[in-house]
């Protein structure tokens, strides 16, 4: 029924301790055995996501940086978009009225002025780490996205500042409760998946997708079959009430859903 399956990583495929469970891995391998294209669509950097896939013996297409980059199965870059230089320069040289830490992502890695060792736990499988640098000295070109990290209520206040400052020149999204991202206008996982599916000769109707956060919204809404995680952000569930909601990533709910779907792709699914 579908030719491509796209998966968010954190909060969807990965358990809360940022691992892929054995049942999930087996289900992904079953999809590839049936000649379905498997795609991972994540906010993570390529240098972070690709080693995780390699360690697990998985091969698939990669959408990284919440849609700013798309990679082929051999790691070749198929698509890239960056923040306009004037936008990036404005972000990096404005003294925002917030205690949130600022993080910049470029092809060479993750750059910040703030040592945040507590954030490294999410990257223990890949060993991906931030590089401390003076962000004001970064080039204005080549910045794929920036992230502000802080408690959610702090980011809500910052979101209003950013919206007032930039208007409709950028896209803002919460990739997690404590992470607010500034992305190139029109850049999201759904737009990137549309480009990838076209590259492969598919339409979005040929795709199914799984996700848990607001950065998954466009992807889930745009595919032929979108699936929302039980542990998804409440805002996502409210914005996509027509989509099925399955179990929690801690219980490897994606694996249970796929096992049911592979046995009987047309029958309804009841979450466990």
C-alpha positions as CSV (number, residue, x, y, z in Angstrom):
1,X,0.0,0.0,0.0
2,X,2.9,2.4,0.8
3,X,6.3,2.6,-0.8
4,X,8.3,4.7,1.8
5,X,8.2,4.8,5.6
6,X,9.6,7.9,7.3
7,X,10.5,7.9,11.0
8,X,11.4,10.6,13.5
9,X,14.1,9.4,15.8
10,X,13.9,11.0,19.3
11,X,10.6,10.2,21.0
12,X,9.5,7.9,18.1
13,X,12.1,5.2,17.1
14,X,14.4,5.8,20.0
15,X,13.5,4.9,23.6
16,X,13.8,7.6,26.3
17,X,17.4,6.6,26.9
18,X,18.1,7.3,23.2
19,X,18.4,3.7,22.0
20,X,16.6,1.6,19.4
21,X,15.0,-1.5,20.9
22,X,15.4,-5.0,19.4
23,X,11.8,-5.2,18.3
24,X,12.0,-1.9,16.6
25,X,15.2,-2.9,14.7
26,X,13.5,-6.1,13.6
27,X,10.5,-4.3,12.3
28,X,12.7,-1.9,10.3
29,X,14.5,-4.8,8.8
30,X,11.2,-6.4,7.8
31,X,10.2,-3.2,5.9
32,X,13.5,-3.3,3.9
33,X,13.0,-7.0,3.3
34,X,9.7,-6.0,1.6
35,X,11.4,-3.4,-0.5
36,X,10.0,-0.4,1.3
37,X,12.2,2.6,1.3
38,X,13.1,3.5,4.9
39,X,13.8,7.2,5.7
40,X,14.9,8.7,9.0
41,X,13.6,12.3,9.5
42,X,15.3,14.0,12.5
43,X,16.3,17.3,14.0
44,X,19.7,15.7,14.6
45,X,22.8,16.6,12.6
46,X,24.0,14.2,9.9
47,X,27.2,13.6,11.9
48,X,25.0,12.5,14.8
49,X,22.3,10.5,13.0
50,X,24.4,8.6,10.5
51,X,26.7,6.9,13.1
52,X,23.6,5.7,14.9
53,X,22.3,4.0,11.8
54,X,25.6,2.5,10.9
55,X,26.0,1.0,14.4
56,X,22.6,-0.7,14.0
57,X,23.4,-1.9,10.5
58,X,20.6,0.2,9.0
59,X,20.6,1.6,5.6
60,X,18.2,4.4,4.7
61,X,17.8,7.9,3.4
62,X,18.3,10.7,6.0
63,X,16.5,13.9,6.5
64,X,18.4,15.9,9.1
65,X,18.3,19.3,10.7
66,X,14.5,19.2,10.6
67,X,14.6,19.3,6.8
68,X,17.6,21.5,6.1
69,X,19.5,18.5,4.7
70,X,18.6,15.3,2.7
71,X,21.1,12.5,2.2
72,X,21.1,9.4,0.0
73,X,21.7,5.9,1.2
74,X,25.5,6.2,0.5
75,X,25.7,9.5,2.4
76,X,25.6,11.8,-0.7
77,X,23.9,15.1,0.0
78,X,20.8,15.4,-2.2
79,X,19.4,18.7,-0.9
80,X,20.5,21.5,1.4
81,X,19.1,24.8,2.5
82,X,20.5,27.4,5.0
83,X,19.2,30.4,6.8
84,X,19.7,33.5,4.6
85,X,22.9,35.3,5.6
86,X,21.2,38.4,6.8
87,X,18.9,36.4,9.0
88,X,21.7,34.4,10.5
89,X,23.8,37.5,11.1
90,X,20.9,39.2,12.8
91,X,20.3,36.2,15.1
92,X,23.9,35.9,16.1
93,X,24.5,39.6,16.7
94,X,21.3,40.5,18.5
95,X,21.3,40.5,22.3
96,X,18.1,38.6,22.9
97,X,16.3,39.2,26.2
98,X,16.4,35.6,27.4
99,X,18.5,33.2,29.5
100,X,18.2,30.6,26.8
101,X,21.4,29.2,25.4
102,X,22.0,29.6,21.6
103,X,23.3,26.7,19.4
104,X,24.2,26.9,15.7
105,X,24.3,24.0,13.3
106,X,26.6,24.0,10.2
107,X,27.8,21.1,8.0
108,X,31.0,20.9,10.2
109,X,29.0,20.4,13.4
110,X,27.3,21.9,16.5
111,X,28.6,25.2,17.7
112,X,27.8,27.1,20.9
113,X,29.2,29.5,23.5
114,X,27.7,27.5,26.3
115,X,29.0,24.2,27.7
116,X,26.0,22.0,28.1
117,X,27.3,18.6,29.3
118,X,23.7,17.5,30.3
119,X,22.7,17.7,26.6
120,X,25.4,15.2,25.5
121,X,23.5,12.2,27.0
122,X,21.2,12.2,24.0
123,X,24.2,11.7,21.7
124,X,26.0,8.9,23.5
125,X,25.5,6.4,20.7
126,X,27.2,8.7,18.1
127,X,29.6,10.6,20.3
128,X,28.4,13.8,18.6
129,X,29.5,16.9,20.7
130,X,29.3,20.6,20.7
131,X,32.3,22.8,19.8
132,X,32.8,25.9,22.0
133,X,33.3,29.0,19.9
134,X,32.5,32.7,19.7
135,X,29.2,32.6,17.7
136,X,29.6,36.3,16.6
137,X,32.7,35.3,14.6
138,X,30.9,32.6,12.6
139,X,30.4,33.3,8.8
140,X,26.9,34.5,8.0
141,X,26.7,31.8,5.2
142,X,26.3,28.1,5.8
143,X,24.2,28.1,8.9
144,X,21.5,25.6,8.5
145,X,19.5,26.3,11.7
146,X,19.8,27.7,15.2
147,X,18.3,26.4,18.4
148,X,17.5,28.1,21.7
149,X,17.4,25.8,24.7
150,X,15.8,26.6,28.0
151,X,12.7,25.6,30.1
152,X,9.5,25.7,28.0
153,X,8.1,28.8,29.7
154,X,11.3,30.8,28.9
155,X,11.1,29.7,25.2
156,X,7.4,30.7,24.9
157,X,8.5,34.3,25.9
158,X,11.4,34.1,23.4
159,X,9.2,32.8,20.7
160,X,7.1,36.0,20.9
161,X,10.3,38.1,20.7
162,X,11.5,36.2,17.6
163,X,8.1,36.4,15.9
164,X,8.0,40.2,16.5
165,X,11.5,40.6,15.2
166,X,11.5,38.4,12.1
167,X,7.8,38.3,11.2
168,X,7.3,35.8,8.4
169,X,10.9,35.7,7.3
170,X,11.7,32.5,9.2
171,X,9.9,29.4,10.5
172,X,9.9,28.7,14.3
173,X,9.2,25.3,15.7
174,X,9.4,23.4,19.0
175,X,11.4,20.2,18.3
176,X,11.0,19.4,22.0
177,X,9.6,21.2,25.1
178,X,13.0,22.7,25.8
179,X,14.2,23.4,22.3
180,X,12.9,26.2,20.0
181,X,14.4,26.2,16.5
182,X,14.8,28.9,13.9
183,X,14.7,27.5,10.4
184,X,14.7,28.8,6.9
185,X,11.3,29.9,5.7
186,X,9.3,26.9,4.3
187,X,11.8,24.4,5.7
188,X,10.5,21.4,7.6
189,X,10.5,17.6,7.5
190,X,7.4,17.5,5.3
191,X,8.9,19.7,2.6
192,X,12.1,17.7,2.7
193,X,10.2,14.4,2.4
194,X,8.3,15.8,-0.5
195,X,11.6,16.6,-2.3
196,X,12.9,13.1,-1.4
197,X,9.8,11.3,-2.5
198,X,9.8,13.2,-5.8
199,X,13.5,12.3,-6.3
200,X,12.6,8.6,-5.9
201,X,9.6,8.8,-8.2
202,X,7.0,8.7,-5.5
203,X,4.3,11.0,-4.2
204,X,3.6,11.9,-0.6
205,X,0.5,9.7,-0.9
206,X,2.9,6.8,-1.3
207,X,4.5,7.5,2.1
208,X,3.7,6.7,5.7
209,X,5.3,8.6,8.6
210,X,5.7,8.5,12.4
211,X,6.4,11.4,14.8
212,X,6.0,12.9,18.2
213,X,6.8,16.7,18.1
214,X,5.7,19.8,16.4
215,X,8.7,19.6,14.0
216,X,6.9,16.4,12.6
217,X,3.6,18.1,12.0
218,X,4.0,19.0,8.3
219,X,5.4,15.5,7.5
220,X,2.6,13.7,9.3
221,X,-0.1,15.8,7.7
222,X,1.3,15.5,4.2
223,X,1.8,11.8,3.8
224,X,-0.7,9.2,2.8
225,X,-0.7,7.8,6.3
226,X,0.6,9.7,9.4
227,X,0.9,8.1,12.8
228,X,1.3,10.1,16.1
229,X,3.1,8.7,19.1
230,X,1.3,8.3,22.4
231,X,4.0,10.3,24.1
232,X,3.7,13.1,21.5
233,X,3.5,16.8,22.5
234,X,-0.1,17.6,23.3
235,X,0.1,20.4,20.7
236,X,0.8,17.9,18.0
237,X,-2.2,15.7,19.0
238,X,-4.5,18.7,19.1
239,X,-3.3,19.9,15.7
240,X,-3.7,16.5,14.0
241,X,-6.8,15.0,15.6
242,X,-7.7,12.9,12.5
243,X,-4.5,10.8,12.8
244,X,-4.2,7.6,14.8
245,X,-2.3,7.7,18.1
246,X,-0.3,4.7,19.1
247,X,1.6,3.8,22.2
248,X,4.7,5.2,23.9
249,X,8.2,5.0,22.5
250,X,9.4,3.4,25.7
251,X,7.3,0.4,24.8
252,X,8.6,0.4,21.2
253,X,5.1,1.3,19.9
254,X,6.4,1.8,16.4
255,X,7.5,-1.9,16.3
256,X,4.1,-3.1,17.5
257,X,2.3,-1.0,15.0
258,X,4.4,-2.1,12.1
259,X,4.2,-5.8,13.1
260,X,0.4,-5.5,13.0
261,X,0.5,-3.5,9.7
262,X,2.8,-5.9,8.0
263,X,0.5,-8.8,8.9
264,X,-2.6,-7.0,7.8
265,X,-2.0,-3.6,6.2
266,X,-5.7,-2.9,5.7
267,X,-7.1,-3.8,9.2
268,X,-7.5,-1.3,12.0
269,X,-4.9,-1.1,14.8
270,X,-5.6,-1.0,18.5
271,X,-2.8,0.4,20.6
272,X,-1.4,-1.8,23.4
